[in-house]
């Protein structure tokens, strides 16, 4: 219970942040034609803002199922790497059921909390954070859909920008530290605009193509050297 209460306390700011971002996500879901219950269920089962945003856009564009699967894999592939790192912070005696639950709720924020625990992350600490933050994410999406259906279109358009503000908050700090990352971000912006403006490729397919091509380009031109390479 001590671990749970500590996690609940640390999860409060995450929950409030989730609610605000999910509200904007709900605006996009409303534009895709989802009901409040569908949006609530989607956010309850998918704990990824970028993944859900891509999914709602794909639903709006009525893309084929295979294409939607591909964009979900591309949008959420980073969680595989996070899982490797998180596995080192889980005690070897932790039961499989706890590992599966932690894997299901693996988000950037929950990962940051779990990885900061020393020496191991108590699953009940993460459960405390999840207990408040996860419902906020789902309820925020549902409320965003409700408001998206009743608010004037100008206000809806303004609110929908908030989600992209969160994405900018994610990419700007690493771009300031690494010129290579900044260059790749600029390339992605320009490429995305040109493809959406002068081609008939869907937004979902543009995301898949650019993510794969630019990430491979970055790995080839700007490889991250390990300790052995530096020696």
Order of alpha helices (4+ residues) and beta strands (2+ residues): alpha-alpha-alpha-alpha-alpha-alpha-alpha-alpha-alpha-alpha-alpha-alpha
